[in-house]
Amino acid sequence: MAEHNYKFDIAMSCSGCSGAVDRVIKRLDGIKSYNVSLENQTANVVADESLQYGTLLEKIKKTGKKVKSAEMDGQSMAVE
């Protein structure tokens, strides 16, 4: 099965922020691997092609964190 590589730049100011993002990502079906970095304010996700970009974006936004930019397979994606 093919996979997608996602990168999100997320405004996170504390470990609680990054922890919230971490929790929503790990609960999603289709996640192969991920890394949430408070230091870099990023979330990098490798997921099955079944996990759509919009689904992942909405789950991250529901944490209340601002997604500043995003990429899917190296291409810029809309975040609004």
Phi and psi restraints in degrees (range 20) as a CNS / XPLOR table:
assign (resid 1 and name C) (resid 2 and name N)
       (resid 2 and name CA) (resid 2 and name C) 1.0 -71.0 20.0 2
assign (resid 2 and name N) (resid 2 and name CA)
       (resid 2 and name C) (resid 3 and name N) 1.0 166.6 20.0 2
assign (resid 2 and name C) (resid 3 and name N)
       (resid 3 and name CA) (resid 3 and name C) 1.0 -138.2 20.0 2
assign (resid 3 and name N) (resid 3 and name CA)
       (resid 3 and name C) (resid 4 and name N) 1.0 162.1 20.0 2
assign (resid 3 and name C) (resid 4 and name N)
       (resid 4 and name CA) (resid 4 and name C) 1.0 -116.1 20.0 2
assign (resid 4 and name N) (resid 4 and name CA)
       (resid 4 and name C) (resid 5 and name N) 1.0 146.4 20.0 2
assign (resid 4 and name C) (resid 5 and name N)
       (resid 5 and name CA) (resid 5 and name C) 1.0 -111.6 20.0 2
assign (resid 5 and name N) (resid 5 and name CA)
       (resid 5 and name C) (resid 6 and name N) 1.0 120.0 20.0 2
assign (resid 5 and name C) (resid 6 and name N)
       (resid 6 and name CA) (resid 6 and name C) 1.0 -112.8 20.0 2
assign (resid 6 and name N) (resid 6 and name CA)
       (resid 6 and name C) (resid 7 and name N) 1.0 144.0 20.0 2
assign (resid 6 and name C) (resid 7 and name N)
       (resid 7 and name CA) (resid 7 and name C) 1.0 -134.0 20.0 2
assign (resid 7 and name N) (resid 7 and name CA)
       (resid 7 and name C) (resid 8 and name N) 1.0 127.2 20.0 2
assign (resid 7 and name C) (resid 8 and name N)
       (resid 8 and name CA) (resid 8 and name C) 1.0 -120.6 20.0 2
assign (resid 8 and name N) (resid 8 and name CA)
       (resid 8 and name C) (resid 9 and name N) 1.0 132.4 20.0 2
assign (resid 8 and name C) (resid 9 and name N)
       (resid 9 and name CA) (resid 9 and name C) 1.0 -96.8 20.0 2
assign (resid 9 and name N) (resid 9 and name CA)
       (resid 9 and name C) (resid 10 and name N) 1.0 117.7 20.0 2
assign (resid 9 and name C) (resid 10 and name N)
       (resid 10 and name CA) (resid 10 and name C) 1.0 -126.5 20.0 2
assign (resid 10 and name N) (resid 10 and name CA)
       (resid 10 and name C) (resid 11 and name N) 1.0 134.3 20.0 2
assign (resid 10 and name C) (resid 11 and name N)
       (resid 11 and name CA) (resid 11 and name C) 1.0 -73.6 20.0 2
assign (resid 11 and name N) (resid 11 and name CA)
       (resid 11 and name C) (resid 12 and name N) 1.0 107.3 20.0 2
assign (resid 11 and name C) (resid 12 and name N)
       (resid 12 and name CA) (resid 12 and name C) 1.0 -131.5 20.0 2
assign (resid 12 and name N) (resid 12 and name CA)
       (resid 12 and name C) (resid 13 and name N) 1.0 127.4 20.0 2
assign (resid 12 and name C) (resid 13 and name N)
       (resid 13 and name CA) (resid 13 and name C) 1.0 -108.7 20.0 2
assign (resid 13 and name N) (resid 13 and name CA)
       (resid 13 and name C) (resid 14 and name N) 1.0 -9.8 20.0 2
assign (resid 13 and name C) (resid 14 and name N)
       (resid 14 and name CA) (resid 14 and name C) 1.0 -153.6 20.0 2
assign (resid 14 and name N) (resid 14 and name CA)
       (resid 14 and name C) (resid 15 and name N) 1.0 172.9 20.0 2
assign (resid 14 and name C) (resid 15 and name N)
       (resid 15 and name CA) (resid 15 and name C) 1.0 -66.5 20.0 2
assign (resid 15 and name N) (resid 15 and name CA)
       (resid 15 and name C) (resid 16 and name N) 1.0 -26.1 20.0 2
assign (resid 15 and name C) (resid 16 and name N)
       (resid 16 and name CA) (resid 16 and name C) 1.0 -65.4 20.0 2
assign (resid 16 and name N) (resid 16 and name CA)
       (resid 16 and name C) (resid 17 and name N) 1.0 -37.7 20.0 2
assign (resid 16 and name C) (resid 17 and name N)
       (resid 17 and name CA) (resid 17 and name C) 1.0 -63.8 20.0 2
assign (resid 17 and name N) (resid 17 and name CA)
       (resid 17 and name C) (resid 18 and name N) 1.0 -51.6 20.0 2
assign (resid 17 and name C) (resid 18 and name N)
       (resid 18 and name CA) (resid 18 and name C) 1.0 -66.5 20.0 2
assign (resid 18 and name N) (resid 18 and name CA)
       (resid 18 and name C) (resid 19 and name N) 1.0 -33.2 20.0 2
assign (resid 18 and name C) (resid 19 and name N)
       (resid 19 and name CA) (resid 19 and name C) 1.0 -64.3 20.0 2
assign (resid 19 and name N) (resid 19 and name CA)
       (resid 19 and name C) (resid 20 and name N) 1.0 -39.1 20.0 2
assign (resid 19 and name C) (resid 20 and name N)
       (resid 20 and name CA) (resid 20 and name C) 1.0 -63.8 20.0 2
assign (resid 20 and name N) (resid 20 and name CA)
       (resid 20 and name C) (resid 21 and name N) 1.0 -43.5 20.0 2
assign (resid 20 and name C) (resid 21 and name N)
       (resid 21 and name CA) (resid 21 and name C) 1.0 -64.4 20.0 2
assign (resid 21 and name N) (resid 21 and name CA)
       (resid 21 and name C) (resid 22 and name N) 1.0 -44.1 20.0 2
assign (resid 21 and name C) (resid 22 and name N)
       (resid 22 and name CA) (resid 22 and name C) 1.0 -56.7 20.0 2
assign (resid 22 and name N) (resid 22 and name CA)
       (resid 22 and name C) (resid 23 and name N) 1.0 -46.0 20.0 2
assign (resid 22 and name C) (resid 23 and name N)
       (resid 23 and name CA) (resid 23 and name C) 1.0 -63.2 20.0 2
assign (resid 23 and name N) (resid 23 and name CA)
       (resid 23 and name C) (resid 24 and name N) 1.0 -41.7 20.0 2
assign (resid 23 and name C) (resid 24 and name N)
       (resid 24 and name CA) (resid 24 and name C) 1.0 -71.9 20.0 2
assign (resid 24 and name N) (resid 24 and name CA)
       (resid 24 and name C) (resid 25 and name N) 1.0 -35.0 20.0 2
assign (resid 24 and name C) (resid 25 and name N)
       (resid 25 and name CA) (resid 25 and name C) 1.0 -67.5 20.0 2
assign (resid 25 and name N) (resid 25 and name CA)
       (resid 25 and name C) (resid 26 and name N) 1.0 -45.8 20.0 2
assign (resid 25 and name C) (resid 26 and name N)
       (resid 26 and name CA) (resid 26 and name C) 1.0 -68.2 20.0 2
assign (resid 26 and name N) (resid 26 and name CA)
       (resid 26 and name C) (resid 27 and name N) 1.0 -17.9 20.0 2
assign (resid 26 and name C) (resid 27 and name N)
       (resid 27 and name CA) (resid 27 and name C) 1.0 -83.1 20.0 2
assign (resid 27 and name N) (resid 27 and name CA)
       (resid 27 and name C) (resid 28 and name N) 1.0 -11.9 20.0 2
assign (resid 27 and name C) (resid 28 and name N)
       (resid 28 and name CA) (resid 28 and name C) 1.0 -79.6 20.0 2
assign (resid 28 and name N) (resid 28 and name CA)
       (resid 28 and name C) (resid 29 and name N) 1.0 141.3 20.0 2
assign (resid 28 and name C) (resid 29 and name N)
       (resid 29 and name CA) (resid 29 and name C) 1.0 -73.1 20.0 2
assign (resid 29 and name N) (resid 29 and name CA)
       (resid 29 and name C) (resid 30 and name N) 1.0 141.5 20.0 2
assign (resid 29 and name C) (resid 30 and name N)
       (resid 30 and name CA) (resid 30 and name C) 1.0 97.2 20.0 2
assign (resid 30 and name N) (resid 30 and name CA)
       (resid 30 and name C) (resid 31 and name N) 1.0 -0.5 20.0 2
assign (resid 30 and name C) (resid 31 and name N)
       (resid 31 and name CA) (resid 31 and name C) 1.0 -76.2 20.0 2
assign (resid 31 and name N) (resid 31 and name CA)
       (resid 31 and name C) (resid 32 and name N) 1.0 125.6 20.0 2
assign (resid 31 and name C) (resid 32 and name N)
       (resid 32 and name CA) (resid 32 and name C) 1.0 -93.8 20.0 2
assign (resid 32 and name N) (resid 32 and name CA)
       (resid 32 and name C) (resid 33 and name N) 1.0 -44.6 20.0 2
assign (resid 32 and name C) (resid 33 and name N)
       (resid 33 and name CA) (resid 33 and name C) 1.0 -159.4 20.0 2
assign (resid 33 and name N) (resid 33 and name CA)
       (resid 33 and name C) (resid 34 and name N) 1.0 159.1 20.0 2
assign (resid 33 and name C) (resid 34 and name N)
       (resid 34 and name CA) (resid 34 and name C) 1.0 -160.1 20.0 2
assign (resid 34 and name N) (resid 34 and name CA)
       (resid 34 and name C) (resid 35 and name N) 1.0 159.6 20.0 2
assign (resid 34 and name C) (resid 35 and name N)
       (resid 35 and name CA) (resid 35 and name C) 1.0 -145.1 20.0 2
assign (resid 35 and name N) (resid 35 and name CA)
       (resid 35 and name C) (resid 36 and name N) 1.0 123.3 20.0 2
assign (resid 35 and name C) (resid 36 and name N)
       (resid 36 and name CA) (resid 36 and name C) 1.0 -107.0 20.0 2
assign (resid 36 and name N) (resid 36 and name CA)
       (resid 36 and name C) (resid 37 and name N) 1.0 121.5 20.0 2
assign (resid 36 and name C) (resid 37 and name N)
       (resid 37 and name CA) (resid 37 and name C) 1.0 -115.8 20.0 2
assign (resid 37 and name N) (resid 37 and name CA)
       (resid 37 and name C) (resid 38 and name N) 1.0 113.6 20.0 2
assign (resid 37 and name C) (resid 38 and name N)
       (resid 38 and name CA) (resid 38 and name C) 1.0 -67.1 20.0 2
assign (resid 38 and name N) (resid 38 and name CA)
       (resid 38 and name C) (resid 39 and name N) 1.0 -40.0 20.0 2
assign (resid 38 and name C) (resid 39 and name N)
       (resid 39 and name CA) (resid 39 and name C) 1.0 -60.2 20.0 2
assign (resid 39 and name N) (resid 39 and name CA)
       (resid 39 and name C) (resid 40 and name N) 1.0 -45.8 20.0 2
assign (resid 39 and name C) (resid 40 and name N)
       (resid 40 and name CA) (resid 40 and name C) 1.0 -90.9 20.0 2
assign (resid 40 and name N) (resid 40 and name CA)
       (resid 40 and name C) (resid 41 and name N) 1.0 -9.0 20.0 2
assign (resid 40 and name C) (resid 41 and name N)
       (resid 41 and name CA) (resid 41 and name C) 1.0 56.8 20.0 2
assign (resid 41 and name N) (resid 41 and name CA)
       (resid 41 and name C) (resid 42 and name N) 1.0 47.2 20.0 2
assign (resid 41 and name C) (resid 42 and name N)
       (resid 42 and name CA) (resid 42 and name C) 1.0 -133.7 20.0 2
assign (resid 42 and name N) (resid 42 and name CA)
       (resid 42 and name C) (resid 43 and name N) 1.0 158.9 20.0 2
assign (resid 42 and name C) (resid 43 and name N)
       (resid 43 and name CA) (resid 43 and name C) 1.0 -131.3 20.0 2
assign (resid 43 and name N) (resid 43 and name CA)
       (resid 43 and name C) (resid 44 and name N) 1.0 122.1 20.0 2
assign (resid 43 and name C) (resid 44 and name N)
       (resid 44 and name CA) (resid 44 and name C) 1.0 -110.4 20.0 2
assign (resid 44 and name N) (resid 44 and name CA)
       (resid 44 and name C) (resid 45 and name N) 1.0 128.5 20.0 2
assign (resid 44 and name C) (resid 45 and name N)
       (resid 45 and name CA) (resid 45 and name C) 1.0 -132.4 20.0 2
assign (resid 45 and name N) (resid 45 and name CA)
       (resid 45 and name C) (resid 46 and name N) 1.0 133.9 20.0 2
assign (resid 45 and name C) (resid 46 and name N)
       (resid 46 and name CA) (resid 46 and name C) 1.0 -112.7 20.0 2
assign (resid 46 and name N) (resid 46 and name CA)
       (resid 46 and name C) (resid 47 and name N) 1.0 124.0 20.0 2
assign (resid 46 and name C) (resid 47 and name N)
       (resid 47 and name CA) (resid 47 and name C) 1.0 -139.5 20.0 2
assign (resid 47 and name N) (resid 47 and name CA)
       (resid 47 and name C) (resid 48 and name N) 1.0 156.9 20.0 2
assign (resid 47 and name C) (resid 48 and name N)
       (resid 48 and name CA) (resid 48 and name C) 1.0 -58.8 20.0 2
assign (resid 48 and name N) (resid 48 and name CA)
       (resid 48 and name C) (resid 49 and name N) 1.0 154.4 20.0 2
assign (resid 48 and name C) (resid 49 and name N)
       (resid 49 and name CA) (resid 49 and name C) 1.0 -63.8 20.0 2
assign (resid 49 and name N) (resid 49 and name CA)
       (resid 49 and name C) (resid 50 and name N) 1.0 -16.0 20.0 2
assign (resid 49 and name C) (resid 50 and name N)
       (resid 50 and name CA) (resid 50 and name C) 1.0 -69.2 20.0 2
assign (resid 50 and name N) (resid 50 and name CA)
       (resid 50 and name C) (resid 51 and name N) 1.0 -23.5 20.0 2
assign (resid 50 and name C) (resid 51 and name N)
       (resid 51 and name CA) (resid 51 and name C) 1.0 -86.6 20.0 2
assign (resid 51 and name N) (resid 51 and name CA)
       (resid 51 and name C) (resid 52 and name N) 1.0 110.9 20.0 2
assign (resid 51 and name C) (resid 52 and name N)
       (resid 52 and name CA) (resid 52 and name C) 1.0 -77.7 20.0 2
assign (resid 52 and name N) (resid 52 and name CA)
       (resid 52 and name C) (resid 53 and name N) 1.0 148.1 20.0 2
assign (resid 52 and name C) (resid 53 and name N)
       (resid 53 and name CA) (resid 53 and name C) 1.0 -54.3 20.0 2
assign (resid 53 and name N) (resid 53 and name CA)
       (resid 53 and name C) (resid 54 and name N) 1.0 -47.4 20.0 2
assign (resid 53 and name C) (resid 54 and name N)
       (resid 54 and name CA) (resid 54 and name C) 1.0 -59.4 20.0 2
assign (resid 54 and name N) (resid 54 and name CA)
       (resid 54 and name C) (resid 55 and name N) 1.0 -37.4 20.0 2
assign (resid 54 and name C) (resid 55 and name N)
       (resid 55 and name CA) (resid 55 and name C) 1.0 -64.4 20.0 2
assign (resid 55 and name N) (resid 55 and name CA)
       (resid 55 and name C) (resid 56 and name N) 1.0 -47.7 20.0 2
assign (resid 55 and name C) (resid 56 and name N)
       (resid 56 and name CA) (resid 56 and name C) 1.0 -63.8 20.0 2
assign (resid 56 and name N) (resid 56 and name CA)
       (resid 56 and name C) (resid 57 and name N) 1.0 -44.8 20.0 2
assign (resid 56 and name C) (resid 57 and name N)
       (resid 57 and name CA) (resid 57 and name C) 1.0 -59.1 20.0 2
assign (resid 57 and name N) (resid 57 and name CA)
       (resid 57 and name C) (resid 58 and name N) 1.0 -47.2 20.0 2
assign (resid 57 and name C) (resid 58 and name N)
       (resid 58 and name CA) (resid 58 and name C) 1.0 -63.4 20.0 2
assign (resid 58 and name N) (resid 58 and name CA)
       (resid 58 and name C) (resid 59 and name N) 1.0 -39.5 20.0 2
assign (resid 58 and name C) (resid 59 and name N)
       (resid 59 and name CA) (resid 59 and name C) 1.0 -63.5 20.0 2
assign (resid 59 and name N) (resid 59 and name CA)
       (resid 59 and name C) (resid 60 and name N) 1.0 -41.8 20.0 2
assign (resid 59 and name C) (resid 60 and name N)
       (resid 60 and name CA) (resid 60 and name C) 1.0 -65.8 20.0 2
assign (resid 60 and name N) (resid 60 and name CA)
       (resid 60 and name C) (resid 61 and name N) 1.0 -43.7 20.0 2
assign (resid 60 and name C) (resid 61 and name N)
       (resid 61 and name CA) (resid 61 and name C) 1.0 -64.5 20.0 2
assign (resid 61 and name N) (resid 61 and name CA)
       (resid 61 and name C) (resid 62 and name N) 1.0 -29.4 20.0 2
assign (resid 61 and name C) (resid 62 and name N)
       (resid 62 and name CA) (resid 62 and name C) 1.0 -67.2 20.0 2
assign (resid 62 and name N) (resid 62 and name CA)
       (resid 62 and name C) (resid 63 and name N) 1.0 -14.5 20.0 2
assign (resid 62 and name C) (resid 63 and name N)
       (resid 63 and name CA) (resid 63 and name C) 1.0 -74.7 20.0 2
assign (resid 63 and name N) (resid 63 and name CA)
       (resid 63 and name C) (resid 64 and name N) 1.0 -11.5 20.0 2
assign (resid 63 and name C) (resid 64 and name N)
       (resid 64 and name CA) (resid 64 and name C) 1.0 91.2 20.0 2
assign (resid 64 and name N) (resid 64 and name CA)
       (resid 64 and name C) (resid 65 and name N) 1.0 1.2 20.0 2
assign (resid 64 and name C) (resid 65 and name N)
       (resid 65 and name CA) (resid 65 and name C) 1.0 -87.5 20.0 2
assign (resid 65 and name N) (resid 65 and name CA)
       (resid 65 and name C) (resid 66 and name N) 1.0 145.1 20.0 2
assign (resid 65 and name C) (resid 66 and name N)
       (resid 66 and name CA) (resid 66 and name C) 1.0 -84.9 20.0 2
assign (resid 66 and name N) (resid 66 and name CA)
       (resid 66 and name C) (resid 67 and name N) 1.0 124.2 20.0 2
assign (resid 66 and name C) (resid 67 and name N)
       (resid 67 and name CA) (resid 67 and name C) 1.0 -87.3 20.0 2
assign (resid 67 and name N) (resid 67 and name CA)
       (resid 67 and name C) (resid 68 and name N) 1.0 114.2 20.0 2
assign (resid 67 and name C) (resid 68 and name N)
       (resid 68 and name CA) (resid 68 and name C) 1.0 -82.4 20.0 2
assign (resid 68 and name N) (resid 68 and name CA)
       (resid 68 and name C) (resid 69 and name N) 1.0 -36.6 20.0 2
assign (resid 68 and name C) (resid 69 and name N)
       (resid 69 and name CA) (resid 69 and name C) 1.0 -160.1 20.0 2
assign (resid 69 and name N) (resid 69 and name CA)
       (resid 69 and name C) (resid 70 and name N) 1.0 164.1 20.0 2
assign (resid 69 and name C) (resid 70 and name N)
       (resid 70 and name CA) (resid 70 and name C) 1.0 -152.6 20.0 2
assign (resid 70 and name N) (resid 70 and name CA)
       (resid 70 and name C) (resid 71 and name N) 1.0 153.3 20.0 2
assign (resid 70 and name C) (resid 71 and name N)
       (resid 71 and name CA) (resid 71 and name C) 1.0 -133.9 20.0 2
assign (resid 71 and name N) (resid 71 and name CA)
       (resid 71 and name C) (resid 72 and name N) 1.0 147.1 20.0 2
assign (resid 71 and name C) (resid 72 and name N)
       (resid 72 and name CA) (resid 72 and name C) 1.0 -127.8 20.0 2
assign (resid 72 and name N) (resid 72 and name CA)
       (resid 72 and name C) (resid 73 and name N) 1.0 118.6 20.0 2
assign (resid 72 and name C) (resid 73 and name N)
       (resid 73 and name CA) (resid 73 and name C) 1.0 52.7 20.0 2
assign (resid 73 and name N) (resid 73 and name CA)
       (resid 73 and name C) (resid 74 and name N) 1.0 40.0 20.0 2
assign (resid 73 and name C) (resid 74 and name N)
       (resid 74 and name CA) (resid 74 and name C) 1.0 85.0 20.0 2
assign (resid 74 and name N) (resid 74 and name CA)
       (resid 74 and name C) (resid 75 and name N) 1.0 -2.7 20.0 2
assign (resid 74 and name C) (resid 75 and name N)
       (resid 75 and name CA) (resid 75 and name C) 1.0 -106.6 20.0 2
assign (resid 75 and name N) (resid 75 and name CA)
       (resid 75 and name C) (resid 76 and name N) 1.0 136.4 20.0 2
assign (resid 75 and name C) (resid 76 and name N)
       (resid 76 and name CA) (resid 76 and name C) 1.0 -62.0 20.0 2
assign (resid 76 and name N) (resid 76 and name CA)
       (resid 76 and name C) (resid 77 and name N) 1.0 139.9 20.0 2
assign (resid 76 and name C) (resid 77 and name N)
       (resid 77 and name CA) (resid 77 and name C) 1.0 -124.8 20.0 2
assign (resid 77 and name N) (resid 77 and name CA)
       (resid 77 and name C) (resid 78 and name N) 1.0 154.7 20.0 2
assign (resid 77 and name C) (resid 78 and name N)
       (resid 78 and name CA) (resid 78 and name C) 1.0 -69.2 20.0 2
assign (resid 78 and name N) (resid 78 and name CA)
       (resid 78 and name C) (resid 79 and name N) 1.0 143.1 20.0 2
assign (resid 78 and name C) (resid 79 and name N)
       (resid 79 and name CA) (resid 79 and name C) 1.0 -115.0 20.0 2
assign (resid 79 and name N) (resid 79 and name CA)
       (resid 79 and name C) (resid 80 and name N) 1.0 1.5 20.0 2
